[in-house]
């Protein structure tokens, strides 16, 4: 066990965990931020996507030791009231079915539109291709990303 | 048919629970006005918390301020019943949807019936009961208002939660009469709305959990956290047909955070099994500890010796056995009309083709999990389960706790697709908690989830069609085989449309656990049947839609046999609708089209799929889909289901397979098991509903089965290759 400092959703947090603990489990088990989901544990499905210094990363395969002292943003920190353009677009397009993968989809989409204000269909496919939606809401996700980019 | 019980026991109507005074209830709602661009259009609307609630029946409570809470009785797996079932109650209650808060019910067989997610039946079975539930409460409110206003109830009308007396100009709100309404006698019969007066049913309504999902709120079983809760994981045999021989847990036990390592058995001698207890590995090793990561690491350090107790099956064995089965006739036919042998002998042309599909895993994005806290005489369970009532029976039997002391709360589920019909993971959680003596959350790793499945069986089917010289279908033969059951529905189309018809079934037993996977059997047979009919139509020199419609004409005008389990007019109706809406018959250069139609789960679906070639590879450009599910309760939710079923069906037909080598799945995570991704989804899907006012039927499954054939038929046009073996990308390298 070792102590790590990190900034999660604007708050400085100190955690005492094994150094190889993936950020995902620090968020979920230690900090009770369960919005970030476990899907595969090997960075293949994108359900665990969070931002490190604004970039989308897979928290299931990122050990805590690699993110100490960095700024982590999770779905809970994207906005206080659901006003982030991606969250708004997700609600507007009624994207989710089961909803489990959507936090990861939203975090990937938020990173995309902060880099690319006017993503094309292929930009969206490229950016989102690492996020699996087992319910098959891909068409709504694409539409929502476009709306979010427009409103951002 | 009333499947949702109405409370006839008067005593349950007199509960009036006071709310914790003041405060606000958070409902999700849509302000929908964008006058202030800085203000979000979609917000968590705060509804005022009433001073008191009146519970009119198990389904609903009305606050003295008019706020209404409606329970969703059934498990929510992404099929959107948490929105659509309460909509039906709210419609007949006659309140504004914006004033409704939806709560998920736990297992409560006193108040609800058929609390099950399966077979696309929630709306179909719930329809009458949900309407009557809303209408009964409305009746009681109106009667209470009549007493208060001192007017005959027959002169009262309702709208949006207000009761009006037109003659006197008086009005009173539901909230003002709710507490008095609980004393009104429950009517035996109630009048239901004329569907033309519906204001909620038929209106696009957003997912009631949409806001919370976008906010990352804890909604799922995996999100359950309790004081003192430990994490448990299981280790199951690496191969089907194996069990535990010995365990060396010394290294794992010594690891940080590990509390205990035990063996559990969810099928102890004398326990009673339910149909839902499908499970190849009743004996498991359970590792219990403080945190998920610590338990995951200890699980890897665990050393278990396994012993073989039954055959080590491989996919090549399944292929050999199923091929052997479809090559010979079973002892008896599932259905026989006319004289198929002589009709085939007299046919001008005979076409025979065999179709194959592998095992599939469900791969819900949320792996199996469950929370359990089992004490001496009580069990509290919370988690994702499609069959809570059966889980309760099993836990009661296995843990020796009376059913009335077993409570089960259903969480929102991160997908089901049939996997969560089989709740052994819930029983495992209960047994682990009982043995450890602490509340635990059982968590499967993705690998556990994929390699301990209740898989879609591997299937094979051979079709044979005989055409006369004019290209008419005069004989039809289907022979199917599967690991655990044949995929053939003997009484489905084209049964009833062909004079000489033979359907035959074979089944191969297997120690690999199988079960319902979204649209069981149909998920394979529709693709085979509709691909075959396309090939037969081509051999007959006919347009594939006209060829199918001619068969429907026969089934409508002079059906063969009496057991046909489809309505040929509704079936033909969706095909005609998709023909019209897709502009079938007008060729667009570079666009290759395939058609398919299928009936399952009481709903009818026809699809036209367009493929284009991009850089030498086929790409699904567009899908037109016509659907007859009767009344559409929530069009927006219904479209989402149909789109999802289409994407899911394309993905599995094209890319997905679970194969076995000596009893061990070759795939254990998403780097090996390919699921469809964003770039592979169709560019657009256009959905058209038949408007016929018939009582609604389900939509969780029906759009999936036919799409594989629409895809195969379009890919044939694009590439010249007929596809017989799923996943298609293993047969045709062009498909990537």
Interface residues (C-beta under 8 A of the other chain):
Chain A: X1 X17 X18 X20 X21 X22 X25 X28 X29 X30 X32 X33 X34 X35 X36 X37 X38 X39 X40 X41 X42 X44 X45 X47 X74 X75 X76 X78 X81 X82 X83 X87 X88 X90 X91 X92 X94 X95 X96 X97 X98 X99 X100 X101 X102 X103 X106 X121 X124 X125 X126 X128 X129 X130 X131 X132 X133 X134 X135 X136 X137 X138 X139 X140 X141 X142
Chain B: X30 X40 X41 X42 X43 X44 X77 X78 X79 X80 X206 X207 X209 X210 X211 X213 X214 X215 X216 X217 X218 X219 X220 X222 X223 X225 X231 X256 X291 X292 X293 X294 X297 X363 X364 X365 X366 X367 X412 X413 X414 X415 X416 X417 X443 X445 X446 X636 X637 X640 X641 X643 X644 X645 X646 X647 X648 X651 X669 X670 X671 X675 X676 X677 X678 X679 X681 X682 X683 X684 X685
